[in-house]
Amino acid sequence: MTELDTLLQTAAQRAQQQGLPYAGLLLPTEAAALLAEPDAQAVLVDVRSAAEWQFVGQVPHAVHIEYKSFPGMVLNPNFISSLKAQVPPQKKVLFLCRSGARSHDTACLAAAEGYTAFNILEGFEGDCDAQAHRGTVNGWKVRGLPWQQG
């Protein structure tokens, strides 16, 4: 079994243990490893709002499709059609949001449309610390994975 196979198996086991309808749950470091593997055929879809991409930061080469728009966090009625237009159905789709909640919702939606969907745990900014601040405990940024501002 290859490292890629082991990673995918671990992600699938996490999802199965929680009874989730999508392919797996990935830690940010696992998602980055999967994205770096050409044979994985994986795409990262960042479902945060455009304001978050601009002001908080973004992952290079990610596909950006808002799930909810700021202000008001209004659902994007074109989310699935945008996903279908930008991500081929044979790709593994790794969903990223701020903390893992919107990415869970979008992984559920994508799985229902036939995608091999994964949720990236912890999200881009991670959980809140004792002072209710994000970006200090865990998440994509805290783990030192590639990201850029603006």
Phi, psi and omega in degrees: 000133180280167176300322178297315178299317180296316179300313181294323178294317178297315179298318180294320179297319177301314181294318180297320180299331180262001179067034183276150184274001182248177192292329182178168176246125182243139167288156180305318180295325177291320178299316179297319178296318179296317179295330181282346183267108183302325181291344182289335182054051184247149178229135175268128176244115179270116186259011178289175180283159177302325178298319179295317179301316185287316190261337182260326180129171182208161178271128178304141175071009177284150170275133182253116175222108178299135171267320175227139184257142177270143356278166176090345181050054180279132179301140176277110182291346181257016185302307184294318179295324176294319177300313180297327180286333187252341184231117178299144185295341180278351180281149168281133183248122180254116184263135181231136172225202181290314189227353180113356182277305179296325179293328173297311181300317183287328175296321176299313180298315182294320178299321179295337179266005176097002179282151169273098191251143178230146173256133175269112179298154177075334179070194183284318184258341177083187181286162176284146174271188183298337178263012180065030176257138173267164176088014180234339187263306183202191181106172184305309184296312183297328181281002175075025179276161185300130174202164180218156180264141172080000000 
